[in-house]
Amino acid sequence: MRNVVAYCRSAWEPQGPSAVRRQARAIRQYAKGKGLTIQSIYMDPGVSGSSLDRPDLQRLIADCHAGKIGTIITQDPERLSRDTSELLALLHIFQKAGVRVEFGTPEGRTRLASLKVYLAALLELAESKAVIDA
């Protein structure tokens, strides 16, 4: 069975317990509730989500391509990327590698659902325009 891993990122790292460590703790609890065990945690503390040039994100992508990962759990889509086109590119990379992505918070799952509705509407609009232009 391929590994279940966590990905945590925060652009701002305050004094005291770090945001990425809090994310990791919450993801472990989420996974435990689903009967899953987190095998590895990829962390990019103090790194902006506006770029994909993050050390542990790049390591995560490489491990996905190598077939080492079955599921990635992160809190919400913004942990992966704050740029919608880059988020879609990442989700596509993971899908092609056969990796499932889960969001550990209700807000994260809601944001993904909203993104899917938005994309479906865009596709429908593009298809309608293509029929009109034909």
C-alpha positions in Angstrom: 0.0 0.0 0.0 1.3 3.4 -0.9 1.9 6.0 1.8 -0.5 8.5 3.2 1.3 11.8 3.7 0.6 15.3 4.9 1.6 18.6 3.3 1.8 21.7 5.5 2.7 25.3 4.4 2.4 28.7 6.0 3.9 32.0 4.8 4.1 33.4 8.2 5.8 31.6 11.1 5.1 33.3 14.5 7.0 32.7 17.7 5.9 29.7 19.7 4.1 26.7 18.1 4.4 27.1 14.4 1.5 27.2 12.0 2.8 24.2 10.0 3.1 22.1 13.2 -0.5 23.0 14.1 -1.5 22.0 10.6 0.4 18.7 11.0 -1.3 18.0 14.3 -4.8 18.7 12.9 -4.1 16.5 9.8 -2.9 13.6 12.0 -6.2 13.9 14.0 -8.2 14.0 10.7 -6.3 11.0 9.4 -6.8 9.0 12.6 -10.5 9.7 12.5 -10.5 8.1 9.0 -8.4 5.1 10.1 -5.3 6.4 8.3 -1.8 6.8 9.5 0.4 9.6 8.2 3.7 8.1 7.1 5.5 11.4 6.3 5.0 15.1 6.7 6.2 17.5 4.0 6.6 21.0 5.5 7.3 24.4 3.9 7.3 26.9 6.9 7.6 30.5 6.1 7.1 30.1 2.4 4.5 31.9 0.3 1.8 29.9 -1.5 2.1 32.1 -4.6 5.0 30.1 -6.1 5.5 26.3 -6.6 9.2 26.8 -5.9 9.1 25.3 -2.4 11.6 22.7 -1.3 9.2 20.2 0.3 6.5 20.7 -2.4 9.0 19.8 -5.0 10.1 16.7 -3.0 6.4 15.8 -2.6 5.9 16.0 -6.4 9.0 13.9 -7.0 7.8 11.3 -4.6 4.4 11.2 -6.2 6.0 10.7 -9.6 8.1 7.9 -8.1 5.0 6.1 -7.0 5.7 6.4 -3.3 2.5 8.2 -2.3 -1.1 7.2 -2.5 -2.8 10.0 -0.6 -1.9 13.6 0.3 -3.8 15.2 3.1 -3.5 19.0 3.5 -5.8 21.4 5.3 -7.2 23.4 2.4 -6.4 24.1 -1.3 -4.5 27.3 -0.3 -1.8 25.2 1.4 -1.0 23.8 -2.0 -1.2 27.1 -3.9 -2.8 30.4 -3.6 -2.8 30.7 -7.4 -5.8 28.9 -9.0 -4.0 27.9 -12.2 -1.1 26.5 -10.2 -3.5 24.7 -7.9 -5.2 23.1 -10.9 -1.8 22.2 -12.3 -0.8 20.5 -9.0 -4.0 18.6 -8.7 -3.5 17.4 -12.3 0.0 16.3 -11.5 -1.2 14.4 -8.5 -4.1 12.8 -10.5 -1.8 11.7 -13.3 0.5 10.1 -10.7 -2.5 8.2 -9.2 -2.4 10.2 -6.0 -5.6 11.2 -4.1 -5.7 14.6 -2.4 -7.9 15.2 0.6 -8.5 18.4 2.5 -8.7 18.0 6.3 -11.0 20.9 7.1 -14.6 21.4 6.2 -13.6 24.8 4.8 -11.0 23.1 2.6 -13.5 20.7 1.2 -16.0 23.5 0.6 -13.4 25.5 -1.2 -12.6 22.6 -3.5 -16.3 22.0 -4.2 -16.7 25.7 -5.1 -13.7 25.5 -7.4 -15.2 22.4 -9.1 -18.5 24.3 -9.7 -16.6 27.3 -11.0 -14.6 25.2 -13.4 -17.7 23.3 -14.6 -19.4 26.7 -15.3 -16.3 27.9 -17.3 -16.3 24.7 -19.3 -20.0 25.1 -20.1 -19.5 28.7 -21.1 -16.6 27.7 -23.4 -18.6 24.9 -25.0 -21.6 27.3 -25.5 -19.3 29.9 -27.1 -17.7 27.2 -29.4 -21.2 26.2 -30.6 -22.2 29.8 -31.2 -18.9 30.5 -33.1 -19.2 27.4 -35.2 
